[in-house]
């Protein structure tokens, strides 16, 4: 499955990957469709509608999903920083609960 969503990067693996793809292209295409369907089946409907493209490959669909999450990285970090800054001990029943919440934000 990984070969269909993340192609190899080193020279020997690229050669093996391309040879396997060319040697049995119908099988490779069938497996690519299976992986693509797996991606479609495991993501939320909102994400699916934003990445759905006709005649897409598993690699491109995976990249679209990754791009969506990478775009949100900065806004997510700012949100978590705000949550961490605004967390008050008085909002929790014990110091243990307070520190557990801070740890979950940090993680």
C-alpha positions as CSV (number, residue, x, y, z in Angstrom):
1,X,0.0,0.0,0.0
2,X,2.8,2.5,0.8
3,X,4.1,2.3,-2.7
4,X,0.8,3.6,-4.0
5,X,0.7,6.6,-1.6
6,X,4.3,7.4,-0.9
7,X,6.7,6.5,-3.8
8,X,10.2,5.4,-2.9
9,X,13.0,8.1,-2.9
10,X,16.3,6.2,-3.3
11,X,17.5,5.2,-6.7
12,X,17.4,1.4,-6.3
13,X,13.9,1.4,-4.9
14,X,12.7,3.8,-7.6
15,X,14.0,1.4,-10.3
16,X,12.3,-1.6,-8.6
17,X,9.1,0.4,-8.2
18,X,8.9,1.5,-11.8
19,X,9.8,-2.0,-13.1
20,X,7.1,-3.6,-11.0
21,X,4.6,-1.0,-12.2
22,X,5.5,-1.4,-15.9
23,X,5.7,-5.2,-15.8
24,X,2.1,-5.7,-14.7
25,X,0.3,-2.3,-15.2
26,X,-3.2,-3.7,-15.1
27,X,-2.5,-5.3,-11.6
28,X,-0.8,-2.1,-10.4
29,X,-3.8,0.0,-11.6
30,X,-6.2,-2.4,-9.9
31,X,-4.2,-2.2,-6.6
32,X,-4.1,1.6,-6.9
33,X,-7.9,1.7,-7.2
34,X,-8.2,-0.5,-4.1
35,X,-5.9,1.8,-2.1
36,X,-7.8,4.9,-3.4
37,X,-11.1,3.3,-2.3
38,X,-9.5,2.6,1.1
39,X,-8.5,6.3,1.4
40,X,-12.0,7.4,0.4
41,X,-13.6,5.0,2.9
42,X,-11.5,6.0,5.9
43,X,-11.7,9.8,5.7
44,X,-14.6,12.0,6.8
45,X,-17.2,13.1,4.3
46,X,-16.0,16.7,4.5
47,X,-12.5,15.8,3.6
48,X,-13.7,13.4,0.9
49,X,-15.7,16.1,-0.8
50,X,-12.8,18.5,-0.8
51,X,-10.3,16.0,-2.3
52,X,-12.6,14.0,-4.7
53,X,-11.2,14.3,-8.3
54,X,-12.2,12.2,-11.3
55,X,-9.5,9.8,-12.5
56,X,-7.3,10.4,-9.4
57,X,-4.6,8.1,-8.2
58,X,-4.0,7.0,-4.6
59,X,-0.8,9.0,-4.5
60,X,-2.4,12.2,-5.5
61,X,-5.4,11.7,-3.2
62,X,-3.1,11.0,-0.3
63,X,-1.1,14.2,-1.1
64,X,-4.4,16.2,-1.2
65,X,-5.3,14.9,2.3
66,X,-1.7,15.6,3.6
67,X,-1.9,19.1,2.2
68,X,-5.2,19.8,4.0
69,X,-3.7,18.9,7.3
70,X,-0.4,20.7,6.6
71,X,-2.4,23.9,5.9
72,X,-4.0,23.7,9.3
73,X,-0.7,23.2,11.2
74,X,-0.1,26.9,12.0
75,X,-3.7,27.7,13.0
76,X,-3.8,24.6,15.2
77,X,-0.6,25.6,16.9
78,X,-2.0,29.1,17.6
79,X,-5.2,27.6,18.9
80,X,-3.3,25.3,21.3
81,X,-1.1,28.2,22.5
82,X,-4.2,30.2,23.3
83,X,-5.7,27.3,25.1
84,X,-2.6,26.8,27.2
85,X,-2.3,30.5,28.0
86,X,-6.0,30.7,29.1
87,X,-6.1,27.6,31.2
88,X,-6.7,28.4,34.9
89,X,-6.2,26.2,37.9
90,X,-9.6,27.4,39.3
91,X,-11.4,25.7,36.3
92,X,-10.3,22.3,37.6
93,X,-11.3,20.2,40.6
94,X,-7.7,19.3,41.5
95,X,-4.1,20.1,40.6
96,X,-3.8,16.7,39.1
97,X,-6.7,17.4,36.7
98,X,-5.1,20.7,35.8
99,X,-1.7,19.2,35.0
100,X,-3.3,16.4,33.1
101,X,-5.1,19.0,30.9
102,X,-1.9,20.9,30.4
103,X,-0.1,17.7,29.4
104,X,-2.8,16.8,26.9
105,X,-2.5,20.3,25.3
106,X,1.3,19.9,25.2
107,X,1.1,16.5,23.7
